[in-house]
Amino acid sequence: MIKEFKEFSTEAVLKVANEELLQSYQKSEVIGLYTFIWVKDKETVLEVDGISVTVPINNIVVLTPNQYFKFISGSDLIVYQFNREFYCIKDHDKEVSCMGVLFYGNSVIPIVHLDNEQRSKLELFHQIFLEELDTVDTIQAEMLRMLMARFIITTTRLIKQQDDFNSIKDQADLIRQFNALVEFNFREEHSVGFYADKLFKSPKTLSNNFAKFEKSPLKIIHDRIILEAKRLLIYTEKTAKEIAYELGFDDASHLSRMFKKHTSFSPSEFKKQLKLEVVGKY
């Protein structure tokens, strides 16, 4: 079952489906769309950015367009996919407050856990979504966007609760803004100072605001760089030098040192290890 809404004038796309939609991702490729995968009654296995992820029941996995994705197994899923033209996360962030939390938070894949009450509410909500997809009129597009906004707000609230954002309430919005800034600037800007300036803070003040958080500002920047380097090493044929240049390093050795510090491998060693693992599978 795949239901799809398209808007010719804006090239907006929304897809609501079950696992049938994910079965087209039989090999790792950039997913290209904002994606929610709701695992309902049977454990599901996915591969995201080269990492196998087993998702228990009553959980929703959240993926961004630039992640590499492969569907391994699962059934009775609910999947929502949409493009920027349908609903721009960045432009609507003041409405839904999901940037830097639900989307573009850090290198961790966001997984939203549902209790029975939350599941029941979202199941009713899903039925409204399906009904609206079958109602073709002049306000259908606006209604679908409103429903998606509500779904994003609901899941953002849930992930904030489970990650205990209330314990760092004063710092939460700053951390969210920082994460989003890193996502859109990490290829060119590697220093805490750049992000501190954008947030009208000193680097020291910014770091102090992360004191209760599991990562320092610098570690978040480095983790995002390393994640992108891994993606390019796994899924492209680019050399370590080309990757370093793409990630804003004038000297490839600088990326190599950072990569080895985080992974215990140089980029070339990491690539070689990948090839050995592939050979080992066969």
Order of alpha helices (4+ residues) and beta strands (2+ residues): beta-beta-alpha-beta-beta-beta-beta-beta-beta-beta-alpha-beta-alpha-alpha-alpha-alpha-alpha-alpha-alpha-alpha-alpha
